[in-house]
């Protein structure tokens, strides 16, 4: 069975900070591999050695990956991908919404609509999040 995971390329060596923050919001086990500790360290210049080559935040039902290394094959366009969290209820939704909005920007306040309740934020790292629950 196939599984899709999000892989985030962070700017300004924010990967470790951002992934630790996401762990505080989502839970899960976090693994960080700095460039300087990787078998590929010789391939990177001195200024990249403090960055994160690969981060993996894995929970029972999600996997979020990240890096500080730029990908020259991807054109950076803000807002092209957003992540969505589906919560069990409105209480959890409000908690996740507040955590992700702190230091970021609320795009759509929490609202109830025909399919449930939702809100949208851009977190302090520039990542868009949709937070949803079927509970109205």
C-alpha positions, -999 to +999 in steps of 0.1 A: +000+000+000+013+035-009+015+063+016+020+100+008+040+121+032+047+158+032+084+169+028+090+206+037+121+225+025+126+252+052+144+285+048+170+300+071+179+267+089+144+266+106+139+229+101+149+218+137+129+246+153+098+240+131+098+202+134+102+205+172+072+229+172+052+205+150+060+177+174+046+198+203+013+203+183+010+168+167+029+145+189+049+117+174+086+107+174+111+132+159+144+122+144+168+150+132+199+144+112+223+174+110+244+176+079+276+175+101+266+141+115+255+126+082+275+102+059+271+129+032+287+158+052+316+160+028+293+169+000+282+201+017+300+234+022+309+246+057+279+270+059+255+241+055+270+219+082+248+232+110+216+226+089+193+196+090+198+172+062+167+152+070+140+153+097+113+128+103+083+133+125+062+102+126+030+095+145+005+067+144-013+082+114+010+107+099+046+113+086+060+148+082+095+151+067+117+182+064+151+196+055+171+228+055+187+219+022+173+239-008+159+219-037+171+237-069+146+217-090+115+232-073+104+268-079+095+283-046+059+296-048+041+305-015+008+288-010+012+260-035+007+233-009-011+233+025-013+206+051-046+195+066-052+181+101-085+162+106-094+164+143-117+142+163-137+171+177-141+209+180-121+210+212-090+194+195-096+216+165-095+248+186-063+236+204-044+228+172-057+260+155-044+282+184-011+264+185-004+267+148-017+303+146+006+316+173+032+338+157+016+332+123-015+345+105-051+334+107-064+331+071-099+319+079-113+320+115-129+288+128-163+284+112-190+258+110-203+248+076-223+220+060-195+194+064-183+203+098-160+229+114-128+243+100-102+271+101-071+280+081-037+294+093-003+301+080+021+292+108+052+312+119+073+292+094+051+301+064+034+267+061-004+267+054-026+245+075-063+236+072-077+223+105-110+204+102-135+183+121-168+167+111-183+179+144-205+210+139 
